[in-house]
Amino acid sequence: MTLIPHSKPSLGPEELRAVTEVIRSGQITAGPVVAQFERGMAAYIGLHGGVAVSSGTVALELALRALGVGHGDNVILPSYVCSAPWLAVQRVGAQARLVDINPTTYNLDPNKVRKARTSRTRAVIVPHMFGLPADLTSLQSMDIPLIEDCAQTLGAMEQGRAVGSVGTLTVCSFYATKLLCTGEGGMVLSNDEALLERVRALREYDQAPSLNAAAGNCKLTDLQAAIGVAQLNQLGEFLDKRSTLAAVYRDSLPPELFTLPVVPAGRTHSYYRFVVRLMKGLQSTDEFTDYLSRLAHRGLQCRKPVFRPLHRYLDLPDFPASDEVDASAISLPIHPSLTEEAVRHAAHILQEELR
Ligand SMILES: Cc1ncc(COP(=O)(O)O)c(C=O)c1O
């Protein structure tokens, strides 16, 4: 039985060479390679600059701090996302206002953001879910600072604009299985140099002009950044391969059994995840879990796309779209090292185990 892993970092001779060079240089902590990676990411997205940090979660926290968000403020974020955005809001002492998603795109529903906004709303965290940009045009029209969370989406477009290039600040994650990885790592990017300077002052405490209790040691290392630079050079190829594999899934999965990812007009998808929803049956949690484990027994590793929506952790009512998606969405294997044949095989198993 061949194992088809859900996700896998694409690491090869380029990364090995880059890391070896850093080791030979003797400069392994934050140095010139981190600066090179920051310039490369900013150029890729089309922004003035970036500040590399130790994770995406830290990037979110420092982005909020740079905007001056704190006690008495609130920040809007979706319920259907991992815990990182919520944790970042807690760290800065603000209140998280959860809103529901659009069940078709899995992204924030702008109408619900409009309703949730108060006079104390200082920012909206906008995760672009699974590779699809959120409706930035509608969100931007509300005139609240947007923090674009590009942990799951790079290289996609919204109305002709690169994802990550629209918000006041943008954050990335370079966790091992992301579109571009460094093992762990993150970045805050912006066109606003004053905001970036604040992030720089928070990511390290050494040689600061005064003591700052909010500062920490949140640096990325040159060893990690070397992997990042090598990955950035291949990102175009990685995204092309993901797009090819997504097309194979689209050809192989019957629409009467699976709802395929929707790409609204004016947007493109970078297929960090290929998330489908089951059209019928398996609506009970037990049946759903059982289906996932039957797939796993056949070597096909699928996942719930979000482990647990935030409103469930917090026991909050009235998130019908998040609940509906949570009950029926499955993330299928997709990563650059997967073959088209493996994707066709995965599609076959997915259908067989539904019967
Ligand atoms: C949307 C989103 N934001 C933020 C993060 C946090 O990134 P990290 O794991 O690098 O802290 C993740 C993590 O997977 C994520 O999916």
The ligand as an ORCA input file, in Angstrom:
! r2SCAN-3c Opt
* xyz 0 1
  C      -4.129     31.310      9.103
  C      -2.960     31.101     10.014
  N      -2.462     32.134     10.702
  C      -1.411     31.996     11.523
  C      -0.784     30.782     11.706
  C       0.340     30.663     12.681
  O       1.543     30.356     12.092
  P       2.722     29.617     12.924
  O       2.361     28.179     13.000
  O       3.944     29.877     12.097
  O       2.808     30.268     14.258
  C      -1.265     29.674     11.015
  C      -0.613     28.384     11.258
  O      -0.679     27.420     10.712
  C      -2.386     29.826     10.145
  O      -2.884     28.801      9.466
*
